[in-house]
Amino acid sequence: MEKICKYLGCIIEILGVIGSFNLAKVLGMSTKEVLFSTHVERDWGITISVFLGGVIVTSALAFLLFGISVVLDRIDYMEYNMSELKRQLEKKDEKEEDNKNTWKCPICGKRNQLYTGTCSCGQERV
């Protein structure tokens, strides 16, 4: 899902710049009537304002989508870490359960079953 948000952010940014350029091109023209004729000229203030406004709005939307992709990526990372921690805790519980049913030889350190009275090294259970 985070890749989709990144791709949508890029697409929106590109289309927003193109759309802002075209909108500024159309809306930046003004007409003036001069004695029996109309004269069309560009109003650069309106043209630049419309272009910058469109670019800022689409950039804000694109950055919002980029932010959502980062949040989703971090959620996936946290879920992975939580599952890894859960697996390690389960492994630790299994190990502790095994330790309850065994005794450790003080000489060689080998773990022996409780019903065994002597380790393979010859040491008796204490």
C-alpha positions in Angstrom: 0.0 0.0 0.0 2.9 2.4 0.8 4.2 2.0 -2.8 0.8 2.9 -4.2 0.8 6.1 -2.1 4.2 7.0 -3.4 3.3 6.4 -7.0 0.0 8.4 -6.6 2.0 11.2 -5.0 4.4 11.4 -8.0 1.5 11.2 -10.5 -0.5 13.9 -8.7 2.6 16.1 -8.6 3.3 15.8 -12.3 -0.3 16.2 -13.4 -0.7 19.1 -11.0 2.2 21.0 -12.5 0.9 20.3 -16.0 -2.7 21.3 -15.0 -1.5 24.4 -13.2 0.5 25.5 -16.2 -2.5 25.0 -18.5 -4.9 26.7 -16.1 -2.6 29.7 -15.7 -2.2 29.9 -19.5 -6.0 30.1 -19.9 -6.9 32.3 -16.9 -3.9 34.6 -17.3 -5.3 36.3 -20.4 -7.3 39.5 -20.1 -9.2 41.4 -22.7 -9.1 45.1 -23.2 -11.5 47.1 -25.4 -9.8 49.8 -27.3 -12.1 51.9 -29.6 -14.0 49.4 -31.7 -11.7 46.4 -31.1 -10.7 44.0 -28.4 -7.2 43.5 -27.5 -6.1 40.3 -25.7 -3.0 40.4 -23.5 -1.4 38.4 -20.8 -1.8 39.5 -17.2 1.4 38.1 -15.7 0.3 38.7 -12.1 -2.7 36.5 -12.5 -0.8 33.9 -14.6 1.9 33.5 -12.0 -0.5 33.5 -9.1 -2.7 30.8 -10.6 0.3 28.7 -11.5 1.9 28.9 -8.1 -1.4 28.3 -6.3 -2.0 25.1 -8.4 1.5 23.9 -7.8 1.3 24.5 -4.0 -2.0 22.7 -3.7 -0.9 19.7 -5.7 2.4 19.6 -3.8 0.6 19.6 -0.5 -1.5 16.7 -1.6 1.5 14.8 -2.9 3.4 15.4 0.3 0.4 14.1 2.2 0.4 10.9 0.2 4.2 10.6 0.8 3.6 11.0 4.5 0.9 8.3 4.5 3.4 6.0 2.7 6.0 6.6 5.4 3.5 5.9 8.2 2.3 2.7 6.5 6.0 1.6 6.1 6.7 2.2 9.7 3.5 0.3 10.7 4.7 -2.7 8.7 8.1 -2.4 10.4 6.5 -2.4 13.8 4.3 -5.3 13.0 7.4 -7.3 11.9 9.3 -6.4 15.1 6.3 -7.4 17.2 6.0 -10.8 15.5 9.7 -11.3 15.9 9.5 -10.4 19.6 6.5 -12.7 20.1 8.4 -15.5 18.4 11.5 -15.0 20.7 9.3 -14.9 23.8 7.6 -18.2 22.7 11.0 -19.7 22.2 12.2 -18.5 25.6 9.0 -20.0 27.2 9.8 -23.4 25.5 13.4 -23.2 26.8 12.2 -22.5 30.3 9.7 -25.4 30.1 12.6 -27.6 29.1 14.7 -26.4 32.0 12.0 -27.4 34.5 12.3 -31.0 33.4 16.1 -31.2 33.4 19.0 -30.7 35.6 22.4 -29.2 34.7 25.6 -31.1 35.4 28.0 -28.9 37.5 31.1 -30.5 35.9 30.4 -30.6 32.2 27.3 -28.3 32.0 25.2 -30.9 30.1 21.4 -30.9 30.6 20.0 -34.2 31.8 16.5 -35.4 32.4 15.2 -35.4 35.9 14.8 -39.2 36.0 18.6 -39.6 35.2 20.6 -39.7 38.4 24.1 -39.7 36.8 25.4 -37.6 34.0 27.3 -39.2 31.1 30.5 -37.7 32.5 30.0 -39.7 35.7 28.9 -36.9 38.0 25.9 -37.7 40.2 22.9 -35.4 40.5 23.2 -33.1 43.5 
